[in-house]
């Protein structure tokens, strides 16, 4: 029988499917919400009324206030809902971490988060007055118009992580984790962390399966979470592949249910996004896949070059290789074989 929750390394239980609230932009972290005003609030309300108890949001999406409105309108008690948000690249400097978290809590209209993730392993240079939460207007720009990165802080996130640990110690968040970290950068963090991250939210789908990263995280008791779990919509999209469709037809469900169920069966917590009530409700259905069905999907995932929906590596100054996929020393394929924590 399919699980209803994943147990984290701190003993807390996270519902297996979450509602993603990201805006519809390939560079969502540099944009505000692209859906019409009010749609996110309606989506969150609809999700909670249809049975969801896990909402995934972020300051960078620019819609946390709407997420909070949807939570309130649903009538579901706060203590029954798992709420995740994320510390954006603008806020990684130690003096901004608690300010950013309190801004998120204010936006959502709540007193604590169940999980706070370090959104990316890159960090913006910012110029903001003391005591002010940096906004996009405070990001320092290079001559080419791109936002300048603080490479030193990106290479050593321990100062940022120390502040996140303090948030948990103060009870402002129940758990802390990371996002968009590969194996190498996770290893670096673990060497200095006093509190181990409970989760790593990365892009995971049948288009972008990342088998080494998923297996390594599970072996080290860090829950892999998957954003964009249904993949993209371009020519490399595998959502309507005949193998997926065949399995969906057998179970009398949509292909989305098969792809999400495959992730759950891999040990991944998927957070599909939608603002359509019918799709939101449908995505909550997890199917028990047979061993043969699961292996068919595994083979399909391995049969093509991985294709990411989101890669911001060349969006800033200087260019920063976020995932290090082709690096001869730091790629996941290489780091997977090196147990050097």
Secondary structure, DSSP 8 states (H G I E B T S, - for coil): ---SEEE-TTS-EEESB-EE---S-TTGGGS---S-TTHHHHHHHHHHHTT--EEE--GGGT-HHHHHHHHHHH---GGG-EEEEEE-GGG-SHHHHHHHHHHHHHHHT-S-BSEEEE--S--B-B---TT----GGGB-B-TTS-BBB-HHHHH-THHHHHHHHHHHHTTSBS-EEEES--HHHHHHHHHH-SS--SEEEEE-SSSS--HHHHHHHHHTT-EEEEESTT--SSTT--TT-HHHHHHHHHHTS-HHHHHHHHHHHHTEEE--B---HHHHHHTT------HHHHHHHHHHHHTS----S---TTSSBS---SS-TT-TTTSHHHHTT----
